[in-house]
Amino acid sequence: GHMNLIGDSLHNFLDGLIIAAAFTSNNGLGLVAVLAIALHEIPQEIGDFGVLLYSGWTRKKALLANFLVALTAVAGGLIGYWLSDIQQFSASLMPIAAGGFIYIAASDLLPEIRKETSFKKSLLLFIIFLIGVLMMNVIK
């Protein structure tokens, strides 16, 4: 349980940095970053909660620990905002963030989509993908 919390703290801190860097670059990009991070963070936090419960933590203790760990994203955001005056900070962090999301898509999402055998579900997933591409072009 403790190792999970340490890893999640670092992960959330980086999420905060990414959000700050995105907002300092462009408000639209910041909103996209918040949405993308929230969409992957919600199931991850539920999984982290399950890991803590499986490790023998009480629900109350696991919920409190998850909440406190989530605050590291706020710390990352504040530090990211402070570092945003350094022009190279945002310029170097955004490609790293993009690479992280591409990795998640390629390693976690695409294999799951490829397992889908229902035509209707495959079509729905493709439409959702197209909506995402359109949103990126509109915000750009």
Secondary structure as GFF3:
##gff-version 3
##sequence-region A 1 140
A	DSSP	alpha_helix	2	25	.	.	.	ID=ss1
A	DSSP	alpha_helix	27	54	.	.	.	ID=ss2
A	DSSP	alpha_helix	59	83	.	.	.	ID=ss3
A	DSSP	alpha_helix	87	104	.	.	.	ID=ss4
A	DSSP	pi_helix	105	109	.	.	.	ID=ss5
A	DSSP	alpha_helix	110	115	.	.	.	ID=ss6
A	DSSP	alpha_helix	119	139	.	.	.	ID=ss7
###
